[in-house]
Amino acid sequence: MNRFTSLTCAVVSALVIAGCPGSLSNPDDFIDGGSIGKDAETILAESCGTTGCHDASPQAQAGLDLISPNVESRVGDINAIGLGCDREVLVVA
């Protein structure tokens, strides 16, 4: 039993040591806590404001333009347009 206990302790110790985190290769990249490099307007324009979706054309889906300036005035505290969505708010500001 003593030999089994020693072997078990050795295996558990090896696993604990192997599981310990190492050091970061570029610690300066993580100083600010992980801020994102893009603001909401840029993300919306790149992801949703493409041709045929929510662009500045009169045919924008649900009439929602996410490209033109002052997008916050068109989405903040505004009721959604669409089947069954009229009681939903687009973005709560």
C-alpha positions as CSV (number, residue, x, y, z in Angstrom):
1,M,0.0,0.0,0.0
2,N,2.9,2.4,0.8
3,R,4.4,1.8,-2.7
4,F,0.9,2.5,-4.3
5,T,0.6,5.8,-2.3
6,S,4.0,6.9,-3.4
7,L,3.4,6.2,-7.0
8,T,0.0,7.9,-6.9
9,C,1.6,11.0,-5.3
10,A,4.3,11.0,-8.0
11,V,1.8,10.8,-10.8
12,V,-0.5,13.5,-9.3
13,S,2.5,15.8,-8.7
14,A,3.6,15.3,-12.3
15,L,0.1,16.2,-13.6
16,V,-0.1,19.3,-11.4
17,I,3.3,20.5,-12.5
18,A,2.5,19.9,-16.2
19,G,-0.8,21.7,-15.8
20,C,0.6,24.9,-14.3
21,P,0.5,27.8,-16.6
22,G,3.8,29.0,-18.1
23,S,4.8,32.6,-18.8
24,L,3.4,34.7,-21.6
25,S,5.6,35.2,-24.6
26,N,4.4,38.7,-25.1
27,P,3.1,40.0,-21.8
28,D,2.9,43.6,-23.0
29,D,0.0,42.6,-25.3
30,F,-2.2,41.8,-22.3
31,I,-1.6,44.8,-20.1
32,D,-4.8,46.7,-20.9
33,G,-7.2,43.8,-20.0
34,G,-8.1,43.0,-23.6
35,S,-9.6,46.0,-25.1
36,I,-11.2,45.6,-28.5
37,G,-9.7,47.5,-31.5
38,K,-13.0,48.4,-33.2
39,D,-16.0,50.5,-32.1
40,A,-19.6,49.4,-32.5
41,E,-20.2,51.5,-35.6
42,T,-17.2,49.9,-37.4
43,I,-18.3,46.4,-36.5
44,L,-21.9,47.0,-37.6
45,A,-20.7,48.5,-40.9
46,E,-18.3,45.6,-41.7
47,S,-20.6,42.8,-40.5
48,C,-24.1,44.1,-41.4
49,G,-23.8,47.1,-43.6
50,T,-22.9,45.2,-46.8
51,T,-24.7,45.5,-50.1
52,G,-28.1,43.8,-49.9
53,C,-28.3,43.9,-46.1
54,H,-28.3,47.1,-44.0
55,D,-26.5,49.4,-46.4
56,A,-27.5,53.0,-47.2
57,S,-29.7,52.1,-50.2
58,P,-33.5,52.5,-50.2
59,Q,-33.7,48.7,-50.4
60,A,-31.9,48.1,-47.0
61,Q,-33.4,45.2,-45.1
62,A,-36.2,46.3,-42.8
63,G,-35.3,49.9,-43.9
64,L,-32.4,49.9,-41.4
65,D,-29.3,51.8,-42.6
66,L,-26.2,50.9,-40.6
67,I,-23.7,52.8,-42.9
68,S,-24.7,56.4,-42.9
69,P,-23.5,58.7,-40.1
70,N,-25.4,58.9,-36.8
71,V,-26.4,55.2,-36.8
72,E,-27.1,55.5,-33.0
73,S,-30.1,57.8,-33.7
74,R,-31.6,55.1,-36.0
75,V,-31.1,52.1,-33.6
76,G,-31.1,53.5,-30.0
77,D,-34.4,53.1,-28.2
78,I,-36.3,52.5,-31.5
79,N,-38.9,49.8,-32.0
80,A,-38.0,47.1,-34.4
81,I,-39.8,46.8,-37.7
82,G,-40.9,43.3,-38.9
83,L,-43.4,40.6,-38.5
84,G,-43.9,40.0,-34.7
85,C,-41.0,42.3,-33.8
86,D,-42.9,45.6,-33.3
87,R,-42.7,45.3,-29.5
88,E,-39.0,44.7,-29.5
89,V,-36.5,47.5,-29.1
90,L,-33.5,47.4,-31.5
91,V,-30.8,48.7,-29.0
92,V,-31.4,49.9,-25.5
93,A,-29.2,52.9,-25.0
